[in-house]
Amino acid sequence: MGADYYQRKHSAVPLGIGANCHIEGAILDKNVSLSHDVVIKPFPRGTEMDQGDWVVQDGIVVIPKGTTLPAGTRIGPD
């Protein structure tokens, strides 16, 4: 995970990963903002889906460039 710039103004969800996040089997692109308590877990191999703010390719969760996920977001198999 990287960033093309530094945030100078405070925003509701700052650039980077918030407190108490649990991330497994995921790719986070540049300039992603995850609020606090976000959970991301991998899907079974071969799973493909597009949910707008995130996609799954071969079971791996991908968070696209510039995405902001709000507090308490849960991504993973049920």
C-alpha positions, -999 to +999 in steps of 0.1 A: +000+000+000+013+034-009+002+070-015+008+095-042+004+124-018+002+133+019-030+146+034-027+181+047-063+186+058-080+163+083-108+143+067-134+119+082-113+089+071-076+097+069-054+081+042-041+047+054-054+020+077-074+028+108-072+013+143-084-022+150-084-034+114-079-070+105-067-077+069-060-110+054-057-121+017-061-087+003-044-062-020-048-025-012-040-002-040-026+034-037-044+061-018-068+037+000-085+049+033-098+023+058-116+036+088-114+018+122-127-017+128-126-028+091-123-066+086-112-081+052-108-118+048-101-139+017-128-158-002-125-195-014-101-199-043-118-193-076-143-168-063-149-138-086-171-108-078-174-070-083-190-051-055-181-016-067-159-004-039-140-037-039-136-068-061-126-104-056-103-121-081-095-158-076-105-154-039-083-124-032-100-092-022-087-061-041-094-026-029-090-003-059-070+030-060-086+059-040-113+038-023-126+048+012-142+021+034-163+033+063-159+021+099-171-014+106-169-026+070-169-064+068-156-081+036-153-119+035-173-151+030-204-155+052 
